[in-house]
Amino acid sequence: MPVLAPLRNYTTKGEAVYVALREAIVAGDLPQGRRLITRELAQAMGVSESPVREALRLLATEGFVHLTPHVGAVVTQILDEELEEILLIRAALEGMAARLAAERVTRKDLGDLEELVNRMEEARRRDTLDEYMRLNRLFHQRIYDTANRPRLWKTIQDLWAQSERSQATFRMAPTSAARSNREHRLIVAALSRGNGEEAERLTRRQICRTVDMLRAAVRRQRESKKPSPPGRTR
């Protein structure tokens, strides 16, 4: 059993267990295909089995684990049909939000975005990926705030929550953070010029590239599981 994040103060033990397990899955400490045994999790986290079962049910509704009768919970693969669909919807909606933001962006907005890009660059150089991922989300949220479309904003936030495990790409390919932040600078530049079409294109491309990376990871995993061809007898 991997070391799980210590339980912090939450409203219920079920919520605390849910957050700890979710963070471990996103971080890759609980990898895809890992069977999660309620009894073992309860012992490792110092709680009864009831909050663990509650947390696993909630994680299942968000697609982080798959619940099977008589088998229990299994961490879902890094990219399944549901996650791929969510990411493609995100690409369309976030691209639209970036285009709308270009119509309303102010100097204050641009200054905030540039500061976040610089902080992400510092986090990347320090190799603190958790901090980079947190700032990455703040960067995109700041753009969508600028679009001033509350329903669109809420829909995007809901989709982010359902697809957070896609951030595993930053751990699978550490160099992806450098490329991602270069793209962030290009997005800010497009917004500063009021070029909504370019901001939309760059935003969509970022998310679609994540899909491509996850597809490649799934292919590699499948290839690794194929039996090796018998060698020739010498």
TORKEFI-705315 format. One line per field, with one value per residue: residue number from 1; residue in three letters; x, y, z of N, C-alpha, C in turn. Coordinates in nm, 4 decimals. Each point is the difference from the previous one (the first is absolute). Layout:
# TORKEFI-705315
pos c(NUM|...)
code c(ALA|...)
n_c1 c(X|...)
n_c2 c(Y|...)
n_c3 c(Z|...)
ca_c1 c(X|...)
ca_c2 c(Y|...)
ca_c3 c(Z|...)
c_c1 c(X|...)
c_c2 c(Y|...)
c_c3 c(Z|...)
This chain:
# TORKEFI-705315
pos c(1|2|3|4|5|6|7|8|9|10|11|12|13|14|15|16|17|18|19|20|21|22|23|24|25|26|27|28|29|30|31|32|33|34|35|36|37|38|39|40|41|42|43|44|45|46|47|48|49|50|51|52|53|54|55|56|57|58|59|60|61|62|63|64|65|66|67|68|69|70|71|72|73|74|75|76|77|78|79|80|81|82|83|84|85|86|87|88|89|90|91|92|93|94|95|96|97|98|99|100|101|102|103|104|105|106|107|108|109|110|111|112|113|114|115|116|117|118|119|120|121|122|123|124|125|126|127|128|129|130|131|132|133|134|135|136|137|138|139|140|141|142|143|144|145|146|147|148|149|150|151|152|153|154|155|156|157|158|159|160|161|162|163|164|165|166|167|168|169|170|171|172|173|174|175|176|177|178|179|180|181|182|183|184|185|186|187|188|189|190|191|192|193|194|195|196|197|198|199|200|201|202|203|204|205|206|207|208|209|210|211|212|213|214|215|216|217|218|219|220|221|222|223|224|225|226|227|228|229|230|231|232|233|234)
code c(MET|PRO|VAL|LEU|ALA|PRO|LEU|ARG|ASN|TYR|THR|THR|LYS|GLY|GLU|ALA|VAL|TYR|VAL|ALA|LEU|ARG|GLU|ALA|ILE|VAL|ALA|GLY|ASP|LEU|PRO|GLN|GLY|ARG|ARG|LEU|ILE|THR|ARG|GLU|LEU|ALA|GLN|ALA|MET|GLY|VAL|SER|GLU|SER|PRO|VAL|ARG|GLU|ALA|LEU|ARG|LEU|LEU|ALA|THR|GLU|GLY|PHE|VAL|HIS|LEU|THR|PRO|HIS|VAL|GLY|ALA|VAL|VAL|THR|GLN|ILE|LEU|ASP|GLU|GLU|LEU|GLU|GLU|ILE|LEU|LEU|ILE|ARG|ALA|ALA|LEU|GLU|GLY|MET|ALA|ALA|ARG|LEU|ALA|ALA|GLU|ARG|VAL|THR|ARG|LYS|ASP|LEU|GLY|ASP|LEU|GLU|GLU|LEU|VAL|ASN|ARG|MET|GLU|GLU|ALA|ARG|ARG|ARG|ASP|THR|LEU|ASP|GLU|TYR|MET|ARG|LEU|ASN|ARG|LEU|PHE|HIS|GLN|ARG|ILE|TYR|ASP|THR|ALA|ASN|ARG|PRO|ARG|LEU|TRP|LYS|THR|ILE|GLN|ASP|LEU|TRP|ALA|GLN|SER|GLU|ARG|SER|GLN|ALA|THR|PHE|ARG|MET|ALA|PRO|THR|SER|ALA|ALA|ARG|SER|ASN|ARG|GLU|HIS|ARG|LEU|ILE|VAL|ALA|ALA|LEU|SER|ARG|GLY|ASN|GLY|GLU|GLU|ALA|GLU|ARG|LEU|THR|ARG|ARG|GLN|ILE|CYS|ARG|THR|VAL|ASP|MET|LEU|ARG|ALA|ALA|VAL|ARG|ARG|GLN|ARG|GLU|SER|LYS|LYS|PRO|SER|PRO|PRO|GLY|ARG|THR|ARG)
n_c1 c(0.0844|-0.0184|0.0923|-0.1070|-0.0556|0.0564|-0.0918|-0.0626|-0.0267|-0.0983|-0.1105|0.0329|0.0102|-0.1220|-0.0200|0.0552|-0.0620|-0.1110|0.0307|0.0332|-0.1034|-0.0773|0.0640|-0.0121|-0.1242|-0.0284|0.0639|-0.0811|-0.0167|-0.1237|0.0776|-0.0207|-0.1158|0.0348|-0.0072|-0.1072|0.0646|-0.1281|0.0179|0.0796|-0.0866|-0.0995|0.0747|0.0307|-0.1293|-0.0068|-0.0849|-0.1314|-0.0598|-0.0890|0.0861|0.0716|-0.1017|-0.0280|0.1297|0.0052|-0.1170|0.0478|0.1130|-0.0868|-0.0764|0.1244|-0.0071|0.0341|-0.1057|0.0137|-0.1281|0.0471|-0.1228|0.0245|0.0338|-0.0865|0.0828|0.0085|0.1217|-0.0779|0.0033|0.1205|-0.0470|-0.1268|-0.1044|-0.0354|0.1236|0.0168|-0.1239|0.0253|0.1184|-0.0639|-0.0929|0.0954|0.0591|-0.1215|-0.0382|0.1180|0.0007|-0.1296|0.0262|0.1093|-0.0771|-0.0936|0.0993|0.0392|-0.1330|0.0371|0.1115|0.0470|0.0649|-0.0949|-0.0907|0.0555|0.0038|-0.1224|-0.0344|0.0665|-0.0529|-0.1158|0.0205|0.0425|-0.1054|-0.0690|0.0660|-0.0178|-0.1282|-0.0026|0.0700|-0.0853|-0.0652|-0.0802|-0.0274|-0.0145|0.1027|0.0703|-0.0497|0.0264|0.1170|0.0198|-0.0602|0.0733|0.1007|-0.0445|-0.0150|0.1177|0.0341|-0.0523|0.0617|0.1026|-0.0324|-0.0179|0.0076|-0.0814|-0.0947|0.0667|0.0280|-0.1253|-0.0416|0.0876|-0.0376|-0.1238|0.0309|0.0581|-0.1009|-0.0687|0.0918|0.0018|-0.0373|-0.0505|0.0133|-0.0275|-0.0409|-0.0150|-0.0482|-0.0801|-0.0146|0.0987|0.0520|-0.1146|0.0509|0.1221|-0.0429|-0.0644|0.1079|0.0731|-0.0890|0.0176|0.1289|-0.0146|-0.0684|0.0872|0.0954|-0.0707|-0.0182|0.1287|0.0003|-0.0797|0.0921|-0.1318|0.0091|0.1086|-0.0578|-0.1063|0.0700|0.0729|-0.1126|-0.0674|0.1078|0.0060|-0.1323|-0.0078|0.1084|-0.0680|-0.1069|0.0780|0.0493|-0.1237|-0.0413|0.1106|-0.0295|-0.1264|0.0410|0.0854|-0.1002|-0.0827|0.0935|0.0168|-0.1332|0.0343|-0.0288|0.1223|0.0347|-0.0239|0.1096|0.0883|-0.0078|0.0993)
n_c2 c(-0.1198|0.0926|0.0885|0.0126|0.1064|0.0630|-0.0545|0.0965|0.1167|-0.0862|0.0249|-0.1001|-0.1173|-0.0197|0.1284|-0.0192|-0.1172|0.0566|0.1075|-0.0783|-0.0781|0.1046|0.0592|-0.1174|-0.0033|0.1281|-0.0199|-0.1042|0.0359|0.0165|-0.0839|0.0190|-0.0608|0.0917|-0.1169|0.0650|-0.0593|0.0006|-0.1243|-0.0190|0.0666|-0.0634|-0.1099|0.0250|0.0347|-0.1079|-0.0533|0.0036|-0.1110|0.0488|0.0902|-0.1125|-0.0764|0.0952|0.0063|-0.1325|0.0062|0.1015|-0.0644|-0.0978|0.0883|0.0288|-0.1329|0.0237|-0.0649|-0.1306|-0.0025|-0.1193|-0.0532|-0.0354|0.1132|0.1012|0.0899|0.0480|0.0523|0.0909|-0.0468|0.0377|-0.0726|0.0252|-0.0612|-0.0156|-0.0270|-0.0797|-0.0435|-0.0095|-0.0514|-0.0713|-0.0226|-0.0271|-0.0682|-0.0434|-0.0295|-0.0514|-0.0564|-0.0292|-0.0447|-0.0559|-0.0391|-0.0339|-0.0585|-0.0311|-0.0081|-0.0535|-0.0582|0.0225|0.1150|0.0183|-0.0443|0.0729|0.0989|-0.0345|-0.0090|0.1116|0.0481|-0.0564|0.0460|0.1129|-0.0067|-0.0324|0.0974|0.0738|-0.0382|0.0209|0.1098|0.0170|-0.0412|0.1019|-0.1214|-0.0324|0.0817|-0.0582|-0.1172|0.0395|0.0516|-0.1135|-0.0578|0.0686|-0.0285|-0.1217|-0.0172|0.0607|-0.0748|-0.1094|0.0472|0.0300|-0.1215|-0.0071|-0.1311|0.0332|-0.0238|0.0664|0.0959|-0.0122|-0.0036|0.0951|0.0637|-0.0327|0.0354|0.1090|0.0079|-0.0240|0.0892|0.0186|-0.1280|0.0809|0.0659|-0.1310|0.0674|0.0897|-0.1093|-0.0380|0.1271|0.0065|-0.0293|-0.0668|0.0150|-0.0178|-0.0983|-0.0529|0.0359|-0.0529|-0.0971|-0.0024|0.0190|-0.0958|-0.0654|0.0364|-0.0306|-0.1089|-0.0201|0.0292|-0.0755|-0.0569|-0.0945|0.0034|0.0044|0.0759|0.0748|-0.0063|0.0233|0.0887|0.0461|-0.0094|0.0539|0.0809|0.0079|0.0240|0.0741|0.0409|0.0083|0.0579|0.0707|0.0153|0.0249|0.0732|0.0529|0.0051|0.0471|0.0799|0.0284|0.0119|0.0720|0.0622|-0.0122|0.0295|-0.1297|-0.0141|0.0231|-0.1278|-0.0053|0.0199|-0.1296|0.0252)
n_c3 c(0.0000|-0.0980|0.0277|0.0753|-0.0574|0.1017|0.0779|-0.0678|0.0498|-0.0089|-0.0675|-0.0834|0.0616|-0.0492|0.0293|0.1194|0.0089|-0.0438|0.0717|0.1016|-0.0258|-0.0150|0.1017|0.0619|-0.0487|0.0237|0.1146|-0.0225|0.1275|-0.0444|-0.0678|-0.1291|0.0190|0.0901|0.0603|0.0399|0.0972|0.0258|0.0373|-0.1063|-0.0775|0.0619|-0.0046|-0.1288|-0.0015|0.0751|-0.0882|0.0218|-0.0350|0.0836|0.0527|0.0019|0.0367|0.0878|0.0290|0.0006|0.0609|0.0718|0.0214|0.0203|0.0663|0.0408|-0.0061|0.1261|0.0422|-0.0217|0.0344|0.0378|-0.0097|0.1266|-0.0580|0.0008|0.0521|-0.1241|0.0120|-0.0576|-0.1247|-0.0375|-0.1006|0.0318|-0.0527|0.1281|0.0440|-0.1045|0.0204|0.1310|-0.0317|-0.0904|0.0925|0.0906|-0.0963|-0.0324|0.1251|0.0336|-0.1200|0.0108|0.1240|-0.0541|-0.1010|0.0870|0.0681|-0.1239|0.0084|0.1177|-0.0421|0.1229|0.0214|0.0906|-0.0852|-0.0963|0.0904|0.0399|-0.1276|-0.0270|0.1117|-0.0358|-0.1228|0.0559|0.0786|-0.1085|-0.0615|0.1087|0.0050|-0.1302|0.0150|0.0996|-0.1109|0.0321|-0.0489|0.1274|0.0270|-0.0953|0.0374|0.1252|-0.0354|-0.0644|0.1007|0.0889|-0.0820|-0.0227|0.1296|0.0081|-0.1035|0.0554|0.1090|-0.0794|-0.0458|0.1333|-0.0064|0.1022|-0.0898|-0.0928|0.0873|0.0457|-0.1247|-0.0291|0.1105|-0.0324|-0.1239|0.0532|0.0865|-0.1106|-0.0363|0.1302|-0.0132|-0.0950|0.1174|-0.0026|-0.1083|0.0976|0.0605|-0.0994|-0.0304|0.0898|-0.1209|0.0211|0.1230|-0.0511|-0.0784|0.1033|0.0708|-0.0987|-0.0016|0.1321|-0.0243|-0.0894|0.0925|0.0954|-0.0869|-0.0281|0.1293|0.0164|-0.1094|0.0900|-0.0214|0.0021|-0.1323|0.0143|0.0934|-0.0783|-0.1105|0.0669|0.0541|-0.1130|-0.0593|0.1073|0.0029|-0.1307|0.0276|0.1063|-0.0786|-0.0904|0.1020|0.0448|-0.1229|-0.0159|0.1194|-0.0397|-0.1174|0.0647|0.0825|-0.1035|-0.0626|0.1170|-0.0131|-0.1249|-0.0167|0.0419|-0.1269|-0.0202|0.0724|-0.0917|-0.0130|0.0782)
ca_c1 c(-0.0844|0.0825|-0.0224|-0.1077|0.0068|-0.0653|-0.1339|-0.0101|-0.1308|-0.1109|-0.1301|-0.0210|0.1123|-0.0167|0.0549|0.1457|0.0507|-0.0206|0.1030|0.1303|0.0057|-0.0043|0.1327|0.0939|-0.0251|0.0474|0.1463|0.0541|0.0391|-0.0910|-0.0015|-0.1126|-0.0060|0.0248|-0.1188|-0.0061|-0.0679|-0.0562|0.0591|0.1386|-0.0021|-0.0451|0.1104|0.1083|-0.0395|-0.0427|-0.1439|-0.0796|-0.0240|-0.1162|0.0379|0.0730|-0.1016|-0.0640|0.0931|0.0124|-0.1228|0.0088|0.1033|-0.0562|-0.0875|0.0855|0.0794|0.1350|0.0060|-0.1114|-0.0496|-0.0517|-0.0479|0.0848|0.1403|0.0282|0.0399|0.1253|0.0305|-0.0252|0.1178|0.0346|-0.0906|-0.1080|-0.0885|-0.0652|0.0949|0.0315|-0.1128|0.0015|0.1092|-0.0352|-0.1009|0.0756|0.0740|-0.0938|-0.0547|0.1059|0.0398|-0.1004|0.0168|0.1185|-0.0366|-0.0844|0.0845|0.0768|-0.0841|-0.0219|0.1200|0.0534|0.1413|0.0081|-0.0112|0.1240|0.1041|-0.0208|0.0351|0.1455|0.0567|-0.0207|0.0932|0.1327|0.0016|0.0051|0.1361|0.0808|-0.0366|0.0556|0.1452|0.0230|-0.0526|-0.1121|-0.1103|-0.1284|-0.0201|-0.0229|-0.1367|-0.0925|0.0055|-0.0550|-0.1463|-0.0322|0.0208|-0.1144|-0.1186|0.0066|-0.0476|-0.1433|-0.0636|-0.0016|-0.1053|-0.1232|-0.1133|-0.0096|-0.0407|0.1128|0.1028|-0.0353|0.0099|0.1421|0.0501|-0.0501|0.0748|0.1353|-0.0062|-0.0190|0.1123|0.1247|0.1052|0.0733|0.1224|0.1099|0.0929|0.1160|0.0908|0.0478|0.0962|0.0319|0.0272|-0.1259|-0.0287|0.0691|-0.0746|-0.1283|0.0126|0.0242|-0.1323|-0.0685|0.0475|-0.0612|-0.1411|-0.0034|0.0314|-0.1182|-0.1001|0.0430|-0.0280|-0.1432|-0.0169|-0.0761|0.0130|0.1278|-0.0101|-0.0827|0.0752|0.1068|-0.0597|-0.0480|0.1149|0.0592|-0.0779|0.0053|0.1312|-0.0111|-0.0686|0.0943|0.0997|-0.0635|-0.0210|0.1295|0.0319|-0.0841|0.0559|0.1233|-0.0358|-0.0523|0.1117|0.0844|-0.0693|-0.0041|0.1081|0.1108|0.0073|0.1018|0.1309|0.0513|0.0915|0.1357)
ca_c2 c(0.1198|0.1213|0.0983|0.0908|0.1300|-0.0020|0.0560|0.1335|0.0258|0.0177|-0.0108|-0.1406|-0.0885|-0.0420|0.1055|-0.0011|-0.1173|0.0278|0.0945|-0.0664|-0.0986|0.0728|0.0585|-0.1091|-0.0464|0.1049|0.0023|-0.1247|-0.0891|-0.1131|-0.0027|-0.0628|-0.1444|-0.0383|-0.0374|0.0687|-0.0869|0.0863|-0.0303|0.0475|0.1465|0.0440|-0.0192|0.0920|0.1388|0.0111|0.0254|-0.1199|-0.0291|0.0748|0.1177|-0.0418|-0.0380|0.1252|0.0698|-0.0753|0.0228|0.1337|-0.0056|-0.0725|0.0906|0.0943|-0.0726|-0.0310|-0.1442|-0.0781|-0.0934|-0.1238|-0.0923|-0.1128|0.0330|0.1221|0.1194|-0.0049|0.1299|-0.0052|0.0224|0.1415|0.0601|-0.0852|0.0721|0.1100|0.1093|0.0574|0.0849|0.1194|0.0873|0.0597|0.1034|0.1101|0.0714|0.0869|0.1038|0.0881|0.0815|0.1049|0.0935|0.0817|0.0952|0.1015|0.0784|0.0971|0.1168|0.0743|-0.0011|0.1301|-0.0040|-0.0707|-0.1430|-0.0433|0.0006|-0.1174|-0.1194|-0.0031|-0.0385|-0.1436|-0.0680|0.0084|-0.0887|-0.1370|-0.0248|-0.0232|-0.1319|-0.1004|-0.0073|-0.0645|-0.1355|-0.0187|-0.0181|0.0259|0.1447|0.0368|-0.0379|0.0903|0.1295|-0.0211|0.0108|0.1396|0.0757|-0.0182|0.0567|0.1467|0.0332|-0.0245|0.1066|0.1194|-0.0156|0.0462|-0.0836|-0.0851|-0.1380|-0.0633|-0.0165|-0.1117|-0.1244|-0.0317|-0.0438|-0.1358|-0.0903|-0.0095|-0.0906|-0.1363|-0.0424|0.0433|-0.1010|0.0211|0.0732|-0.0968|0.0209|0.0764|-0.0924|-0.0968|0.0680|0.1264|0.1081|0.0567|0.1224|0.1104|0.0313|0.0546|0.1386|0.0802|0.0218|0.0993|0.1330|0.0299|0.0313|0.1359|0.0921|0.0085|0.0783|0.1403|0.0576|-0.0110|-0.1007|-0.1083|-0.1230|-0.0616|-0.0471|-0.1211|-0.1071|-0.0444|-0.0677|-0.1302|-0.0833|-0.0490|-0.1105|-0.1118|-0.0627|-0.0858|-0.1217|-0.0779|-0.0578|-0.1064|-0.1110|-0.0652|-0.0730|-0.1204|-0.0924|-0.0574|-0.0955|-0.1206|-0.0685|-0.0625|-0.1180|-0.1048|-0.0983|0.0122|-0.1133|-0.0980|0.0193|-0.1138|-0.0871|0.0030)
ca_c3 c(0.0000|-0.0045|0.1050|-0.0368|0.0665|0.1310|0.0007|0.0564|0.0599|-0.0922|0.0657|0.0358|-0.0303|-0.1381|-0.0852|0.0160|-0.0716|-0.1428|-0.0465|0.0047|-0.1078|-0.1270|-0.0199|-0.0275|-0.1370|-0.0908|0.0078|-0.0523|0.1087|-0.0200|-0.1469|-0.0674|0.0154|0.1401|0.0757|0.1289|0.0961|0.1050|0.1310|0.0025|0.0007|0.1315|0.0938|-0.0334|0.0264|0.1396|0.0100|-0.0204|-0.1413|-0.0494|-0.0791|-0.1203|-0.0983|-0.0427|-0.0891|-0.1251|-0.0784|-0.0591|-0.1025|-0.1143|-0.0754|-0.0724|-0.0980|0.0462|0.0246|-0.0540|0.1002|-0.0579|0.1040|0.0387|-0.0259|0.0741|-0.0745|-0.0759|-0.0592|-0.1438|-0.0823|-0.0111|-0.0983|-0.0468|-0.0912|0.0703|0.0197|-0.1300|-0.0395|0.0843|-0.0441|-0.1288|0.0299|0.0602|-0.1048|-0.0708|0.0868|0.0481|-0.1146|-0.0141|0.1110|-0.0281|-0.1051|0.0627|0.0907|-0.0790|-0.0250|0.1239|0.0823|0.0395|0.0384|0.1281|-0.0315|-0.0638|0.1020|0.0853|-0.0776|-0.0152|0.1294|0.0171|-0.0898|0.0610|0.1169|-0.0524|-0.0472|0.1197|0.0517|-0.0920|0.0186|0.1297|-0.0135|0.0920|-0.0935|0.0664|-0.0038|-0.1402|-0.0374|0.0686|-0.0682|-0.1335|0.0104|0.0284|-0.1240|-0.0894|0.0656|-0.0107|-0.1345|-0.0117|0.0783|-0.0836|-0.1006|0.0653|-0.0393|0.1199|-0.0269|-0.0672|0.1031|0.0888|-0.0757|-0.0136|0.1309|0.0228|-0.0865|0.0577|0.1151|-0.0496|-0.0844|0.0645|-0.0121|-0.1248|0.0288|0.0091|-0.1118|0.0470|0.0667|-0.0989|-0.0879|0.0686|-0.0939|-0.0477|0.0749|-0.0670|-0.1213|0.0430|0.0431|-0.1205|-0.0601|0.0835|-0.0412|-0.1296|0.0252|0.0555|-0.1096|-0.0862|0.0725|0.0048|-0.1319|-0.0260|-0.1042|0.0597|-0.0770|0.0339|0.1380|-0.0035|-0.0648|0.0894|0.1148|-0.0469|-0.0331|0.1246|0.0560|-0.0951|0.0144|0.1181|-0.0441|-0.0805|0.0898|0.0769|-0.0941|-0.0196|0.1231|0.0007|-0.1000|0.0544|0.1048|-0.0652|-0.0640|0.1021|0.0528|-0.1018|0.0188|-0.0942|-0.0939|0.0424|-0.0615|-0.0770|0.0740|-0.0565)
c_c1 c(0.0884|-0.0305|-0.1055|0.0149|-0.0697|-0.1360|0.0012|-0.1401|-0.1042|-0.1296|-0.0254|0.1261|-0.0077|0.0582|0.1518|0.0623|-0.0107|0.1104|0.1361|0.0144|0.0041|0.1371|0.1013|-0.0179|0.0538|0.1521|0.0638|0.0479|-0.0896|-0.0206|-0.1234|0.0090|0.0203|-0.1330|0.0060|-0.0853|-0.0411|0.0683|0.1416|0.0066|-0.0386|0.1128|0.1115|-0.0324|-0.0547|-0.1464|-0.0724|-0.0255|-0.1134|0.0389|0.0780|-0.0993|-0.0720|0.0879|0.0106|-0.1232|0.0051|0.1059|-0.0505|-0.0906|0.0811|0.0930|0.1407|0.0177|-0.1222|-0.0395|-0.0641|-0.0460|0.0957|0.1482|0.0421|0.0412|0.1352|0.0223|-0.0150|0.1280|0.0168|-0.0846|-0.1022|-0.0915|-0.0644|0.0946|0.0345|-0.1124|-0.0019|0.1068|-0.0324|-0.1076|0.0688|0.0724|-0.0917|-0.0458|0.1083|0.0551|-0.0967|0.0156|0.1203|-0.0314|-0.0857|0.0825|0.0773|-0.0790|-0.0098|0.1269|0.0504|0.1489|0.0189|-0.0072|0.1315|0.1157|-0.0101|0.0426|0.1509|0.0677|-0.0137|0.0942|0.1407|0.0115|0.0030|0.1400|0.0933|-0.0273|0.0581|0.1506|0.0366|-0.0464|-0.1066|-0.1274|-0.1367|-0.0322|-0.0275|-0.1442|-0.1032|-0.0045|-0.0563|-0.1520|-0.0415|0.0128|-0.1225|-0.1283|-0.0024|-0.0483|-0.1517|-0.0808|-0.0181|-0.1100|-0.1359|-0.1239|-0.0198|-0.0375|0.1128|0.1102|-0.0303|0.0113|0.1454|0.0571|-0.0448|0.0797|0.1448|0.0001|-0.0088|0.1200|0.1356|0.1111|0.0780|0.1293|0.1194|0.0994|0.1238|0.1009|0.0563|0.1084|0.0324|0.0272|-0.1279|-0.0353|0.0656|-0.0755|-0.1344|0.0130|0.0378|-0.1320|-0.0810|0.0415|-0.0605|-0.1470|-0.0131|0.0273|-0.1192|-0.1092|0.0361|-0.0248|-0.1485|-0.0320|-0.0690|0.0144|0.1296|-0.0012|-0.0814|0.0785|0.1077|-0.0545|-0.0487|0.1171|0.0645|-0.0729|0.0027|0.1345|0.0012|-0.0680|0.0958|0.1042|-0.0577|-0.0298|0.1292|0.0390|-0.0795|0.0537|0.1268|-0.0307|-0.0514|0.1116|0.0847|-0.0613|-0.0067|0.1137|0.1076|0.0022|0.1095|0.1311|0.0443|0.0981|0.1361|0.0662)
c_c2 c(0.1255|0.0917|0.0990|0.1303|-0.0078|0.0671|0.1369|0.0191|0.0271|-0.0199|-0.1414|-0.0798|-0.0485|0.1014|-0.0001|-0.1166|0.0219|0.0903|-0.0684|-0.1002|0.0683|0.0594|-0.1086|-0.0524|0.1017|0.0019|-0.1251|-0.0946|-0.1243|-0.0111|-0.0692|-0.1518|-0.0478|-0.0326|0.0648|-0.0824|0.0838|-0.0221|0.0551|0.1520|0.0530|-0.0112|0.1012|0.1431|0.0184|0.0348|-0.1330|-0.0198|0.0836|0.1261|-0.0345|-0.0390|0.1230|0.0747|-0.0706|0.0170|0.1358|0.0031|-0.0722|0.0900|0.0989|-0.0702|-0.0362|-0.1495|-0.0657|-0.1022|-0.1201|-0.0913|-0.1174|0.0234|0.1219|0.1128|-0.0214|0.1376|-0.0103|0.0293|0.1482|0.0721|-0.1044|0.0842|0.1210|0.1192|0.0664|0.0928|0.1303|0.0972|0.0666|0.1076|0.1210|0.0823|0.0977|0.1163|0.0971|0.0853|0.1153|0.1050|0.0913|0.1044|0.1128|0.0907|0.1071|0.1274|0.0904|0.0202|0.1423|-0.0137|-0.0744|-0.1511|-0.0519|-0.0049|-0.1208|-0.1277|-0.0122|-0.0406|-0.1506|-0.0794|0.0003|-0.0916|-0.1465|-0.0347|-0.0268|-0.1389|-0.1105|-0.0156|-0.0639|-0.1449|-0.0299|-0.0087|0.0253|0.1496|0.0458|-0.0304|0.0910|0.1358|-0.0091|0.0146|0.1444|0.0861|-0.0101|0.0560|0.1515|0.0459|-0.0135|0.0954|0.1249|-0.0067|0.0450|-0.0703|-0.1030|-0.1451|-0.0770|-0.0289|-0.1209|-0.1336|-0.0432|-0.0496|-0.1422|-0.1010|-0.0156|-0.1015|-0.1453|-0.0519|0.0321|-0.1027|0.0132|0.0762|-0.0929|0.0173|0.0764|-0.0909|-0.1020|0.0603|0.1359|0.1159|0.0646|0.1284|0.1204|0.0414|0.0644|0.1471|0.0922|0.0316|0.1004|0.1416|0.0402|0.0368|0.1416|0.1023|0.0171|0.0835|0.1482|0.0701|-0.0008|-0.1020|-0.1225|-0.1312|-0.0730|-0.0535|-0.1292|-0.1171|-0.0565|-0.0781|-0.1389|-0.0940|-0.0581|-0.1227|-0.1207|-0.0702|-0.0908|-0.1315|-0.0891|-0.0682|-0.1156|-0.1207|-0.0785|-0.0828|-0.1295|-0.1020|-0.0673|-0.1049|-0.1299|-0.0799|-0.0751|-0.1279|-0.1131|-0.0992|0.0170|-0.1183|-0.0968|0.0231|-0.1231|-0.0799|-0.0005|-0.1363)
c_c3 c(0.0000|0.1166|-0.0488|0.0771|0.1349|-0.0063|0.0665|0.0564|-0.1073|0.0764|0.0488|-0.0303|-0.1437|-0.0965|0.0065|-0.0760|-0.1496|-0.0543|-0.0053|-0.1144|-0.1365|-0.0325|-0.0361|-0.1426|-0.1004|-0.0043|-0.0584|0.1075|0.0047|-0.1509|-0.0568|0.0120|0.1419|0.0687|0.1375|0.0955|0.1206|0.1340|0.0111|0.0042|0.1371|0.1020|-0.0256|0.0406|0.1408|0.0181|-0.0123|-0.1498|-0.0578|-0.0785|-0.1257|-0.1084|-0.0544|-0.1003|-0.1342|-0.0873|-0.0684|-0.1111|-0.1247|-0.0830|-0.0829|-0.0988|0.0437|0.0281|-0.0640|0.1046|-0.0693|0.1123|0.0185|-0.0307|0.0809|-0.0920|-0.0676|-0.0606|-0.1515|-0.0776|-0.0285|-0.1041|-0.0406|-0.0881|0.0667|0.0157|-0.1333|-0.0462|0.0795|-0.0476|-0.1332|0.0165|0.0619|-0.1060|-0.0714|0.0877|0.0482|-0.1131|-0.0202|0.1092|-0.0230|-0.1072|0.0572|0.0911|-0.0761|-0.0263|0.1228|0.0817|0.0258|0.0324|0.1317|-0.0228|-0.0569|0.0991|0.0909|-0.0724|-0.0176|0.1307|0.0225|-0.0892|0.0596|0.1219|-0.0426|-0.0477|0.1177|0.0577|-0.0875|0.0218|0.1330|0.0000|0.1053|-0.0842|0.0633|-0.0038|-0.1427|-0.0397|0.0648|-0.0707|-0.1417|0.0019|0.0265|-0.1253|-0.0904|0.0609|-0.0135|-0.1372|-0.0076|0.0869|-0.0858|-0.1054|0.0534|-0.0558|0.1107|-0.0286|-0.0682|0.1006|0.0879|-0.0729|-0.0137|0.1327|0.0305|-0.0827|0.0477|0.1142|-0.0452|-0.0788|0.0618|-0.0143|-0.1299|0.0235|0.0207|-0.1130|0.0451|0.0690|-0.0984|-0.0880|0.0605|-0.0950|-0.0515|0.0740|-0.0663|-0.1257|0.0345|0.0364|-0.1154|-0.0691|0.0808|-0.0404|-0.1340|0.0154|0.0540|-0.1101|-0.0933|0.0660|0.0000|-0.1329|-0.0322|-0.1070|0.0593|-0.0735|0.0341|0.1429|0.0067|-0.0575|0.0927|0.1196|-0.0387|-0.0266|0.1247|0.0515|-0.0933|0.0056|0.1231|-0.0361|-0.0774|0.0885|0.0802|-0.0885|-0.0201|0.1222|0.0082|-0.1000|0.0521|0.1054|-0.0618|-0.0652|0.1020|0.0550|-0.1020|0.0234|-0.1061|-0.0946|0.0413|-0.0745|-0.0759|0.0844|-0.0685|0.0144)
